[in-house]
Amino acid sequence: MIRAVIFDLDNTLTDFMRVKEVSIEAAADAMLDAGLDARLPVTDGGIPVRERVILRIREIYDLMGIEYQNVFNRYLQEELGGVDYKFLAAAIVGYRRARESALLPYPHVHLTLHKLMRRGLKLGVVSDAPRENAWLRLVYLNLHHVFDHVVTYEDTNKRKPDPAPFEAVLRRLEVTAGEALMVGDWPDRDMAGAKALGMRTVFAHYGYSWSKDKESIDLHPADYSIHDMLELVGIVDALNGGVAVP
């Protein structure tokens, strides 16, 4: 019987990559509105200044990691030779305002989670995000009170597919791997790591980024695939024979 459902956070509960892109664009616009274009070196590459700013911020994230906290400091240091706090503040405020408006759950996330709770299932999150960032996102999504346990990078200092994060959330939820269902969008992290421990897996097809290696879906197949979060309820009901968890 399935007694717990464990979720990845980014691109499973919320469209994190869309949020990131919207926020980067807003930060670039805010710096340009503050007069950044007049301080940038002239180039003859033919790329519009806005696109140049956005492209360089993306490159820094690609180099340093998507959760890098000093991206705008680094951008300004590289472009201007120092951090002008007028532009830095504009970027941070623009980024945060855009993030707050764009950070929304995927359709039917709240409905699905509450249906699972009413069936008596425990709910958990295992995320590679830093602890503070993960909890901030959960609060923005109004999901911080829904999950029984949340495991983030700092809890094990290991990232998926390493078994440590999965083992930690199973231990906290007090269930075995065979009693848990893992839902995620990244086959070679979420699916591979969970399956190695004997958990059943659900591929969140709606959140999969096709910029990732497409072959990973075949290399790490999930037991189930969903295109809408609400489909998860039917999977759980079928596995449990329509019986609520005692």
C-alpha positions as CSV (number, residue, x, y, z in Angstrom):
1,M,0.0,0.0,0.0
2,I,1.2,3.5,-0.8
3,R,1.4,5.5,2.5
4,A,3.3,8.6,1.3
5,V,3.7,10.7,-1.8
6,I,7.0,12.6,-2.2
7,F,7.4,15.4,-4.6
8,D,10.2,17.3,-6.3
9,L,9.7,21.0,-6.0
10,D,10.9,22.9,-9.0
11,N,9.1,22.1,-12.3
12,T,6.9,19.6,-10.5
13,L,4.9,21.8,-8.1
14,T,5.7,25.1,-9.9
15,D,7.1,26.1,-13.3
16,F,10.4,27.3,-11.8
17,M,12.2,27.8,-15.1
18,R,9.4,30.1,-16.4
19,V,9.6,32.1,-13.1
20,K,13.4,32.4,-13.5
21,E,13.2,33.6,-17.0
22,V,10.5,36.2,-16.2
23,S,12.5,37.4,-13.2
24,I,15.7,37.7,-15.2
25,E,14.0,39.8,-17.9
26,A,12.4,42.0,-15.2
27,A,15.8,42.6,-13.5
28,A,17.4,43.5,-16.9
29,D,14.6,46.0,-17.6
30,A,14.9,47.5,-14.2
31,M,18.6,48.1,-14.6
32,L,18.1,49.6,-18.1
33,D,15.3,51.9,-16.8
34,A,17.8,53.1,-14.2
35,G,20.2,54.1,-17.0
36,L,22.5,51.1,-17.3
37,D,22.6,51.3,-21.1
38,A,24.6,54.6,-20.9
39,R,27.3,52.9,-18.8
40,L,27.7,49.7,-20.9
41,P,30.6,49.4,-23.4
42,V,29.7,49.9,-27.0
43,T,29.8,46.8,-29.1
44,D,29.3,46.2,-32.8
45,G,27.8,42.7,-32.4
46,G,24.4,43.9,-33.5
47,I,22.7,42.4,-30.4
48,P,20.2,44.8,-28.8
49,V,21.4,46.0,-25.4
50,R,18.5,44.3,-23.6
51,E,19.2,41.0,-25.1
52,R,22.9,41.4,-24.2
53,V,22.1,42.0,-20.6
54,I,19.7,39.0,-20.4
55,L,22.1,36.7,-22.2
56,R,25.0,37.5,-19.8
57,I,22.9,37.0,-16.7
58,R,21.8,33.6,-18.1
59,E,25.4,32.7,-18.7
60,I,26.4,33.5,-15.1
61,Y,23.5,31.3,-13.9
62,D,24.7,28.5,-16.2
63,L,28.2,28.9,-14.9
64,M,27.5,29.3,-11.2
65,G,24.2,27.4,-10.8
66,I,20.6,28.4,-11.0
67,E,20.4,29.3,-7.3
68,Y,23.5,31.6,-7.4
69,Q,22.7,34.6,-5.1
70,N,25.2,37.2,-6.3
71,V,24.4,37.1,-10.0
72,F,23.7,40.8,-10.3
73,N,26.8,41.8,-8.3
74,R,28.9,39.6,-10.6
75,Y,27.2,40.9,-13.8
76,L,27.9,44.6,-12.7
77,Q,31.4,43.8,-11.7
78,E,32.2,42.3,-15.0
79,E,30.4,44.9,-17.1
80,L,31.2,48.1,-15.2
81,G,34.3,47.1,-13.3
82,G,32.5,47.6,-10.0
83,V,29.1,47.3,-8.4
84,D,26.9,50.4,-8.8
85,Y,24.3,50.0,-6.1
86,K,21.7,52.0,-8.0
87,F,21.7,49.3,-10.7
88,L,22.1,46.4,-8.1
89,A,19.1,47.6,-6.1
90,A,17.0,48.1,-9.3
91,A,17.8,44.5,-10.4
92,I,17.0,42.9,-7.1
93,V,13.7,44.8,-6.7
94,G,12.7,44.1,-10.3
95,Y,13.6,40.4,-9.9
96,R,11.7,39.9,-6.7
97,R,8.6,41.7,-7.9
98,A,8.5,39.6,-11.0
99,R,9.2,36.4,-9.1
100,E,6.4,37.1,-6.6
101,S,3.8,37.6,-9.4
102,A,5.0,34.7,-11.5
103,L,5.6,32.0,-8.8
104,L,2.4,30.0,-9.0
105,P,1.6,26.3,-8.6
106,Y,0.8,24.3,-11.7
107,P,-2.9,23.7,-12.3
108,H,-4.6,21.4,-9.8
109,V,-1.6,21.2,-7.4
110,H,-3.6,22.4,-4.4
111,L,-6.6,20.2,-5.3
112,T,-4.5,17.1,-5.7
113,L,-2.6,17.6,-2.5
114,H,-5.8,18.0,-0.5
115,K,-7.3,15.0,-2.1
116,L,-4.2,12.9,-1.1
117,M,-4.3,14.3,2.4
118,R,-8.0,13.3,2.8
119,R,-7.0,9.8,1.8
120,G,-4.7,9.7,4.8
121,L,-1.4,9.9,2.9
122,K,1.7,11.6,4.2
123,L,3.2,14.2,1.9
124,G,6.9,15.1,1.5
125,V,9.2,17.2,-0.6
126,V,12.8,16.3,-1.6
127,S,14.6,19.2,-3.4
128,D,18.1,20.0,-4.4
129,A,17.4,23.7,-3.7
130,P,19.0,25.4,-0.7
131,R,16.9,25.3,2.4
132,E,15.9,29.0,2.5
133,N,15.1,29.2,-1.2
134,A,13.0,26.0,-1.0
135,W,11.0,27.2,1.9
136,L,10.5,30.7,0.4
137,R,9.1,29.1,-2.7
138,L,6.7,26.9,-0.7
139,V,5.5,29.9,1.3
140,Y,4.9,31.9,-1.9
141,L,3.0,28.9,-3.3
142,N,1.0,28.7,0.0
143,L,2.1,25.1,0.4
144,H,4.3,25.4,3.5
145,H,1.6,24.0,5.7
146,V,0.7,21.0,3.5
147,F,3.8,18.9,3.7
148,D,4.7,16.7,6.6
149,H,8.4,16.9,5.9
150,V,10.7,18.8,3.5
151,V,14.2,17.7,2.7
152,T,16.5,20.3,1.0
153,Y,20.2,20.2,0.0
154,E,21.5,21.3,3.4
155,D,19.7,18.4,5.1
156,T,22.1,15.8,3.6
157,N,24.6,17.9,1.6
158,K,23.9,15.5,-1.3
159,R,21.9,16.0,-4.5
160,K,19.6,13.6,-6.3
161,P,20.1,10.9,-7.5
162,D,22.3,10.2,-4.5
163,P,20.2,8.0,-2.1
164,A,20.8,10.3,0.9
165,P,18.0,12.8,0.3
166,F,15.5,10.1,-0.5
167,E,16.5,8.1,2.5
168,A,16.1,11.2,4.7
169,V,12.6,11.9,3.6
170,L,11.5,8.3,3.9
171,R,13.0,8.2,7.4
172,R,11.2,11.4,8.5
173,L,7.9,10.2,7.0
174,E,8.4,6.8,8.7
175,V,7.6,4.8,5.6
176,T,9.5,2.2,3.6
177,A,10.6,2.8,0.0
178,G,7.9,0.3,-1.1
179,E,5.3,2.4,0.6
180,A,6.2,5.6,-1.2
181,L,5.6,7.2,-4.5
182,M,8.1,9.7,-6.0
183,V,6.8,12.4,-8.3
184,G,9.3,14.5,-10.3
185,D,10.3,16.0,-13.7
186,W,13.9,14.9,-14.0
187,P,14.4,11.3,-15.0
188,D,18.1,10.9,-14.3
189,R,17.7,12.6,-10.9
190,D,14.1,12.1,-9.5
191,M,13.3,8.8,-11.2
192,A,16.7,7.2,-11.0
193,G,17.4,8.0,-7.4
194,A,14.0,6.9,-6.2
195,K,13.9,3.7,-8.2
196,A,17.3,2.7,-6.9
197,L,15.8,2.5,-3.4
198,G,12.7,0.6,-4.6
199,M,10.2,3.5,-4.7
200,R,7.6,3.6,-7.4
201,T,7.9,6.7,-9.6
202,V,5.7,9.1,-11.4
203,F,7.2,11.3,-14.2
204,A,5.7,14.8,-14.2
205,H,5.7,15.1,-18.0
206,Y,4.2,18.6,-17.9
207,G,7.3,20.0,-16.1
208,Y,10.0,18.3,-18.2
209,S,12.4,20.7,-19.8
210,W,13.2,19.5,-23.3
211,S,16.6,21.2,-23.1
212,K,17.6,18.3,-20.9
213,D,18.9,15.1,-22.4
214,K,15.8,13.6,-24.1
215,E,17.3,10.1,-23.9
216,S,17.1,10.3,-20.1
217,I,13.3,9.4,-20.3
218,D,14.2,6.1,-21.9
219,L,17.2,5.5,-19.7
220,H,15.3,6.1,-16.5
221,P,11.7,5.2,-17.2
222,A,9.1,5.9,-14.6
223,D,6.4,3.5,-13.5
224,Y,3.7,6.1,-14.4
225,S,3.6,9.4,-16.4
226,I,1.2,12.3,-15.9
227,H,0.4,15.4,-17.9
228,D,-1.7,17.0,-15.2
229,M,-1.1,16.8,-11.4
230,L,-4.7,15.6,-10.8
231,E,-3.9,12.3,-12.6
232,L,-1.9,11.4,-9.6
233,V,-5.0,10.8,-7.5
234,G,-6.2,8.0,-9.8
235,I,-2.8,6.4,-9.7
236,V,-2.8,6.3,-5.9
237,D,-6.4,5.0,-5.8
238,A,-5.5,2.2,-8.2
239,L,-2.4,1.2,-6.2
240,N,-4.4,1.2,-3.0
241,G,-7.5,-0.4,-4.3
242,G,-9.5,2.7,-3.5
243,V,-8.9,2.2,0.2
244,A,-7.9,5.1,2.4
245,V,-4.7,4.7,4.3
246,P,-5.4,3.5,7.8
